[in-house]
Amino acid sequence: DVGDLESYGVRSTLRFLPTDRSEWMLTADWSRFDSSGLLPSNLLSPVTADRLFETESGLLPAFGYTAPSSGNEVWGVALTGRVDLGWASIESVTAYRDTDAAFDLDFSGTTIPSFVIDETNRYQQWSQELQLSGTAFAARLDWVGGAFFMREENAAGSEQVILGGLLNFLTDRAVDVDSIAVFADGTFRVTDQWSVVGGLRGTRDTKDLSVTSRSRNFFPAPFVYSVDFTQDSLGSLGIPKSQTFTRTTPKLGLQYDWSPALQTYLTYSSGFKSGGWNGRAVAAADFLPVKPEKVDAVELGLKGEFLGRRLRSNLTYFNNTYEDLIVAAVNPATGSFVTSNAARARVQGIEAEFSVAPAEGLRIYFNLARSWNEYLRLDPTVQFAQDNELKRIPDWMVQTGLDHALPLGGGGRLLSTLNFGYRTAYFAGADNRPSEKSPPRSDLAASFGYQSPNGKWTTTIGCTNCLDDETFNVTLAVPALGFEARNPDDRAVYYLNLGYRLGTPDGSKSRGVLARQARSGPEHDVADAPPRGIAPARRRGVRRHRSRTGRRGPAGRHRRGRHGPGGV
């Protein structure tokens, strides 16, 4: 039953138009996901060494562990309002999100599970954002300014089961986060062709920690837990139980419009991902603080739309430099591995994206990305070589496909999609061992469906990874515990979807921004508060494009103003 999953969800939106100058939208959603878990294969086992989708995990019992499981339940509400004041528009986004999550998984793949994590999490988040936007100087200046506040409470209980339960570590931790940001962004058209953009965002994150760590040794006391450390005892080691991170992130750019449908731009922006602590440490001296990661990003691009917007293209060069990059390093005080701001790295590359609509209801696209990555500096505490590649960044990525909607005589539509993606091999681990190299992956996805004349009913059949390509994305090696594990990517999935849309059917007209936010759910990305990109493309004719293929750097969010979840 490993790999089985069930998911449920519902979402509802209520739209209210009190006047022709105001609009309000209330959105609520709920979802639940349950899985029996996906277990790794162990390269050190002669049975599973060459069998990525076979595991010996749990063939023999472990003390404190029975079977893999994973799941979460999430619900949220958001109220979004927009009022046209004439000289400007004001927008408010108020949101709440609640998440309960749990997993009990073996990360070793050994017959007697030698490294199990059993964890429960509760996340609650409240946020409020206000934006004021408008134009000035005879519509040459487009501007937006605002403020954002978020309160987040995270609580987690985690038990690490070592060597089948001979040694257990139990940690209860909670982190409360207060995040405040103010931002301003503007685009000024100097001439009909030249535009200048500038923006600034100030962010202040405060995180307060509460933690209690206990351990149990099966011999001589199998049921007795002793307290190892708390947030107060960490203070005696100079480890803070409260941290504040303040960062000012600018954005500067130039744009030249060759025509209303063709533009060249150059931008510089800065961002960061908030810091925290080594939350899974089992020794007090390893529960070290982690500073924020920072990124400086430069982008040069050419975007265009031709043939009455039937043909769109996007050519981009990007260069991202990461400071205080978080990697695994040795703590000199204990000899244990910890996460540390011990690296500086660069990821750069080129992306090309094309799409064409040769006929009504048909879109064909092709995207190509080439990237290079390198470590510019590693601290002496890092155990891998500086000439290693960053993990999970392929050299090449390709994606091509089509979307087609065929009208039927009765008013319904046949919907079909075909997508093929390919990436070259990459290292799934930072050590760059040969066993960590995930092979190239070819991913074919296809679907075929029917939509009723009123757009309310939809039936779809399809598959993902239809070619059943076998690759992996995560590795974990602890030879002392008898494992070098690989976690596989999803195998082929075949599905049947039946959908019914309540309320306004597809195709009805709506006032863009709030309708788009309702479709994306109540969790809002505050990084998009200032307009992304360069000059006001909506006004000048060229639509902005989002990357489909390029993997621009290490995992995590570094977008301007986005500082990620407030976990440990």
Summary of the structure (lengths in Angstrom):
residues: 568
radius of gyration: 25.6
end to end distance: 32.2
largest distance: 80.7
contacts: 1862
relative contact order: 0.14
helix: 6%
strand: 60%
